[in-house]
Amino acid sequence: MSNVVTDLIPQRAPFLFVDKIIEREESTITTSYQVTGEEDFFRGHFPTNPIMPGVLLQEALFQTGACLMASSNGSGLGVVTKVSNARFKSMVKPGDELVMQVTLVEQLDNAFFFKGKTRVNGKAVVGIEFTCAKV
């Protein structure tokens, strides 16, 4: 199984928010993304106080989960079907490195139930539960 993100998921720049896989086990994966400040969304969110949008922080966790799904049997595209208990604890700014950990809690047929968290410098910035279907 490849550890190259673009071998595992179809997302590409400018909508790829996982740079590398740090560690992958059977039911847990840890990835990272370096926020450069050059991302296009910073032009409007917000020009004088750039903050990475919460929805994109969630997307980075979804992409991390998709990398874990790619190691399971069968091919297919992972699509998010449910998001719950999202908690945003801190802002992400240019220069921050996201370290994301996603754990597969349960798999039922083509449904994958995940818990994910993102940290910057060891400090929690996002926690979320989400479900994906492999279609």
Sequence and secondary structure as in RCSB ss.txt:
>XXXX:A:sequence
MSNVVTDLIPQRAPFLFVDKIIEREESTITTSYQVTGEEDFFRGHFPTNPIMPGVLLQEALFQTGACLMASSNGS
GLGVVTKVSNARFKSMVKPGDELVMQVTLVEQLDNAFFFKGKTRVNGKAVVGIEFTCAKV
>XXXX:A:secstr
    HHHH    TTS    EEEEE SSEEEEEEE  S SGGGGTS TTS    HHHHHHHHHHHHHHHHTTSSS 
  EEEEEEEEEEE S   TT EEEEEEEEEEEETTEEEEEEEEEETTEEEEEEEEEEEE 
